[in-house]
Amino acid sequence: MNRLLIKFLGVAAFSLVTLSANAQTPPAVPASTEVPDFGSVSGTTYANNYFGLTLTFPAGWSVQDSNFKKQISDRGKEIVTSDDPTKKNELNKAVDNTLNLLTVTERPPGSPGPLNSMFLCGAEKFPTGVKTDAGYMLALKNTLQYSQAPITIERDVYTEQIGGVPFAAIDFKTDFSGVIVNQKYFAHIRKDYVLFFIVTYDTPDQLKTHTDILRSVVLK
């Protein structure tokens, strides 16, 4: 695996893991409770029946498979960690309890060029003690202390409409070995889960593309 791909996996892994709010153990779920499907991609449209979600991403973007998603999870356990064995175990469980529903990238991972823009959609079982979208984001900030990469909050918790629904949002800059990465996180409690979107970008054009993807979101 080349160094560029390792850095890219680091960005993706950090994105996914830090939205596991405070690494809390989710409550027990009755066997009859409906669970999310991972959704499906048809052309440039992603659909998920459980969340009543559809969105459209640009033609030519790369849809990442389950093997790549597993690499993200494995890398996440290295990047967001703790010297405390108990806390480290909780953080690892947070990785395993977070569903990576969709990851699409501007170019195939590892390809040459500038920062590879990425859009990620995921879900986490509704964490214990979290009652609101904003509360989930505040819990997220508690997890940041376990990151191995320096983080700067560019815009603290705010609200943004996505698909006609208010999502809590927060903006970060993260320093991955001298590579500065911009990320925006959006989260909303839906059914028994927190549905979230994460965008990773460098240039204004990349951000505009992510804005277009978010504008395409429909939630029924």
N, C-alpha and C positions, 0 to 999 in steps of 0.2 A: 504494500500500500504506500503510495508516494506521500511526501510531506504535505502537499497541498490538500490531498484528500483527508489526511489525518486532521488538519486544521479545520476543514469543512465539517468533518464529523464532530469535532469539538463544538463548533457553533450549533449544530443541530441538536447534539446531546444536551448541551447546556440549556437550550431553549426548552426542550421537552421536560427535563428534570426539574428545573426551577419553578415550573408551573404546577408541580406537585405540592400543593399548599402545605408548607410546614411539615411535610412528611408524616402526617397523622394517619393512624390506622383507620381505614373506613369501617363504618358499622356493618354488622352482619346483615346479609341480604337473604330474605326468604327464598326458598327454591323456586317458587312460582313467579317471582319478579321477572319482568321482561328485561332482557339485557340488550345492549346496543349491537347492531351489526356493524361491520367495518365499512359498509358502503360499497359502492361500485363506481367505476369510471367508464363512461361511454364517450369516445372522442375527447372533447375538452370539457365535459361536464361530469362533476362528481355529485352523487346522490346518496343520502343516508336516510333510510326509512324511519329508524328509531327517533332521530332528532328532527325529522321533517325538514331536512336540509338539502338544498341544491346550491351549487355554485359553478362558475365557469372560470377556467384558467386559460392562459394564452396558448394558441397553437404553437407547437414546437417545444414546449416545456416538457421536461422528463418526469414521468410518474415513477416514484421509487417503490421497489418491491419489498416483501417481508424480510428478505435477507438484509437489505440496507437498513430497514427499521430496527432490526436486531442489533446491527452494528452501532446504531445511534444509542440504543439502550445500554449496550456494553460499555461504550465510551462514556456515557453519562455517569456510570458508577465510578469512573476514574476521576472525572472532572469535579463533580459535586459530591464531596465526601467529608469525613471527619475522623480525627484521631481517636475519638470515643467509640469503642466497638458497638455500644448500644445505639448511638446515633447513626453510625455508619450503616448498621443493619436496617434502621428505620428509613434512611435515605434510599438504600437499595430496594426496599419494599415499595417505596414511592415510585421508583422507576418501573417496577413490575406491575403496579396498579394503574399506571397511566396508559391509555390506549392511543396509539399513533394511528389515526384514521386515514390521513392523507398527507403525503409529503411530495411536493412537486418542486423542481428546481429549474432555473433558467437554462442551464446547460447540464450535461451529464457530470456527476461528481468526479473531480480529478482532472477535468479538462482544463487546458491552459486559458489564461485570460484573467480579468479582474475578478473581484469577489462574486461568487456564484449566488445570485439572489434566490431565496427560498421561501416558500409558503407552506406552513404546516397547520393542519387541523387535527385536534385531538380531544380527548375527554378523560376526566378523572371522576371516580366515584365520589359522590358528595362527601367532603371531609367532615369529620366530627368537629363540632364547635364553630363551624362557619355558617352564617345565616344569610349573608348578602354577597352580591358580586364584589362590592368594594371590600368587604371583609376577607374575601378570598384573596384579593390582590394584596391586602395588608399582610396576610399570612405568607404570601409569596415573598415579600420583602424580608421576612425573618429567615427564609431559606437561603437568601443571597450570601449570608455570612459564611456559608460552607463552600462557596465557589472558589476554585483555584485560580480564577481569572479576575483581574480588577474590573469593577463595575461602577459606572456613573449613571445616576438617574437623571435623565434629560427632562422628563415631564412626569411628575408624580401622579397618583391615581386620579383619573378623570373618567368621564362617561362619553361614549360614542355610539351612535345609532348604526346597527348593522342588521340588514334585513328587516327594518322597522322595529327592532328590539334594542333596548339600551344595554350595552356591554360595558363593564368596567375595563379600563385600559391603563397601561403604563408604558413609558418609553425608556429604553436603556441604551447606553453605549458600553460595549465590552471589549477589553483589550486581550486578544489572544496572541501572545508572544509578539507584540508590536503591530498586529493587524487589528485595526479598530473596526468594530462591527456595530451597525445600527440595528436595533430590534424594537418592534412594537408588539405588545401582548394585549389580547382582548379575551375576556372571559365572561360567561353568563351561565347562571344556574338554570338547567333545563331538564325536566323530569328528575331522575335520581342522580344526575351527573352534572359536572361543570363542563360545558362545551367551551373550547377555546381555539383561537387562531393566533398564530405567531408569524410575523413577517420579518425577514432578514434581508437587509439591503445595504447598498453603499451610495449609489447615485440618485439624484432627483428623478431620473427616468425610471429607475427600478422601483422607487417608492410610488410613482404614479401608476405603474403596472399593478402593484399590490393594492392600491386604492381602488382600481378598476375591478380587481378580483373581489374585494370586499363589497363593492357596490352591486356585484352580481348575486350576492347571497340572498336566497329566499328561505324563510323559516315559516313553516305552516303549523 
